[in-house]
Amino acid sequence: MSHSNDTGSEQTAASGTPQPAAGKVVGVIFLFLAFIFGVISFFVLLNQIGYSRNGVLTEGVVIRLNNSYSRERTLYAPVIRYEVDRKQFIYESQSYSGDPYQVNEKVSMIAMRDDPQDAMMNTFSDRWLGLTIVGGLFVLMLLIGVFAYRAK
């Protein structure tokens, strides 16, 4: 037999052990998820700060398009040739879209000064979209967790 205590937030099981309210359990689960997304966001942000501090902006040229087939359409990702310190490098984007770049189109690139092969396109989607999504999930999980934990 269980009964409510004075605060109404916990129930006591037959063994006499206090049981947490469902809201608190849900709150803790979402707070744990928020912690995980927060840690991931932190490391993604550190990576982008590294590119901002140690990166070299350069111009690249699309040399070809890789394609991938989805159910309804073909998606394209550019392959870009760029130059740092008079050395040429090739970057194969992993960002596929239905609105492809054109061969010979010029694009902005950012490459690490000490390792120019470590590069990415200098676009919002390549630089900040991942952080925006993971950071947004962090905030969402944090808010749900706090409100669920505090609910009576």
C-alpha positions as CSV (number, residue, x, y, z in Angstrom):
1,M,0.0,0.0,0.0
2,S,1.3,3.4,-0.8
3,H,0.2,6.8,0.4
4,S,1.1,10.4,-0.3
5,N,3.3,12.3,2.1
6,D,2.7,15.9,3.1
7,T,4.4,17.5,0.0
8,G,2.6,15.3,-2.5
9,S,5.8,14.9,-4.5
10,E,6.8,11.4,-3.4
11,Q,5.0,8.2,-2.6
12,T,6.0,5.6,-0.1
13,A,6.2,2.0,-1.3
14,A,5.1,-1.0,0.9
15,S,8.7,-1.3,2.0
16,G,8.6,2.3,3.4
17,T,11.1,3.5,0.8
18,P,10.2,6.9,-0.7
19,Q,9.5,6.8,-4.4
20,P,10.2,9.8,-6.6
21,A,7.3,11.4,-8.4
22,A,7.1,10.7,-12.1
23,G,7.9,14.3,-12.9
24,K,11.1,14.2,-11.1
25,V,12.2,11.0,-12.9
26,V,11.3,12.5,-16.3
27,G,13.1,15.7,-15.3
28,V,16.3,13.9,-14.3
29,I,16.2,12.0,-17.6
30,F,15.9,15.2,-19.7
31,L,18.5,16.9,-17.5
32,F,20.9,14.0,-18.3
33,L,20.1,14.4,-22.0
34,A,20.7,18.1,-21.7
35,F,24.1,17.4,-20.1
36,I,25.1,15.1,-23.0
37,F,24.0,17.7,-25.6
38,G,25.7,20.4,-23.7
39,V,29.0,18.5,-23.7
40,I,28.7,17.8,-27.4
41,S,27.9,21.5,-28.1
42,F,30.9,22.6,-26.1
43,F,33.3,20.4,-28.1
44,V,31.8,21.4,-31.4
45,L,32.1,25.1,-30.4
46,L,35.8,24.5,-29.4
47,N,36.4,23.0,-32.8
48,Q,34.8,26.1,-34.5
49,I,36.8,28.5,-32.3
50,G,40.0,26.6,-33.5
51,Y,39.0,27.2,-37.1
52,S,38.3,30.9,-36.3
53,R,41.6,31.4,-34.5
54,N,44.0,29.2,-36.6
55,G,42.2,29.1,-39.9
56,V,43.2,30.7,-43.1
57,L,40.5,32.0,-45.4
58,T,41.1,31.0,-49.0
59,E,39.1,30.7,-52.2
60,G,38.4,27.3,-53.8
61,V,37.0,26.2,-57.1
62,V,34.4,23.5,-57.5
63,I,36.0,20.8,-59.7
64,R,33.2,18.2,-59.7
65,L,30.0,17.2,-57.9
66,N,29.6,13.9,-56.0
67,N,26.0,12.7,-56.1
68,S,23.8,10.7,-53.9
69,Y,20.3,9.4,-54.7
70,S,17.4,9.9,-52.3
71,R,13.9,8.6,-52.9
72,E,12.7,11.5,-54.9
73,R,15.7,13.3,-56.2
74,T,19.5,13.4,-56.7
75,L,21.6,15.3,-54.1
76,Y,25.0,16.8,-54.8
77,A,28.1,17.7,-52.8
78,P,30.9,19.8,-54.2
79,V,34.5,18.6,-54.6
80,I,36.7,21.7,-54.2
81,R,40.3,22.4,-55.1
82,Y,41.8,25.1,-53.0
83,E,45.3,26.5,-52.3
84,V,47.2,27.4,-49.1
85,D,50.8,28.6,-49.2
86,R,51.1,27.8,-52.9
87,K,50.1,24.1,-52.3
88,Q,46.9,22.7,-53.8
89,F,44.5,20.5,-51.8
90,I,41.2,18.8,-52.6
91,Y,38.2,18.9,-50.2
92,E,35.2,16.7,-50.6
93,S,32.2,18.2,-48.9
94,Q,29.8,15.9,-47.0
95,S,27.0,18.4,-47.2
96,Y,24.7,17.2,-49.9
97,S,21.9,19.3,-51.2
98,G,19.4,19.4,-54.1
99,D,20.6,22.9,-55.1
100,P,24.1,22.0,-56.4
101,Y,27.1,24.2,-56.9
102,Q,28.3,24.6,-60.4
103,V,31.6,23.3,-61.7
104,N,34.1,26.1,-61.8
105,E,32.1,28.1,-59.2
106,K,34.3,29.9,-56.7
107,V,33.6,29.2,-53.0
108,S,35.1,30.4,-49.7
109,M,37.1,27.9,-47.7
110,I,38.8,27.9,-44.3
111,A,41.8,25.7,-43.7
112,M,43.8,25.1,-40.6
113,R,47.1,27.0,-40.8
114,D,49.2,24.2,-39.4
115,D,47.4,21.4,-41.4
116,P,45.9,22.8,-44.6
117,Q,44.3,19.5,-45.5
118,D,42.0,20.1,-42.4
119,A,39.5,22.4,-44.1
120,M,35.8,23.1,-44.6
121,M,33.7,25.3,-46.7
122,N,33.2,28.7,-45.1
123,T,29.4,28.5,-45.1
124,F,26.8,28.6,-42.3
125,S,25.8,24.9,-42.9
126,D,29.4,23.6,-42.8
127,R,30.5,25.8,-39.9
128,W,27.5,26.4,-37.6
129,L,24.5,24.2,-38.5
130,G,25.7,21.3,-36.4
131,L,26.3,23.5,-33.4
132,T,22.9,25.2,-33.9
133,I,21.1,21.9,-33.9
134,V,23.0,20.3,-31.0
135,G,22.9,23.6,-29.0
136,G,19.2,23.9,-29.7
137,L,18.6,20.3,-28.4
138,F,20.6,21.2,-25.3
139,V,18.4,24.2,-24.6
140,L,15.2,22.2,-25.3
141,M,16.2,19.3,-23.1
142,L,17.3,21.6,-20.3
143,L,14.0,23.5,-20.3
144,I,11.9,20.3,-20.4
145,G,14.1,18.8,-17.7
146,V,13.8,21.8,-15.4
147,F,10.1,22.2,-15.8
148,A,9.4,18.5,-15.4
149,Y,11.6,18.3,-12.3
150,R,9.9,21.3,-10.7
151,A,6.4,20.1,-11.6
152,K,4.3,19.0,-8.7
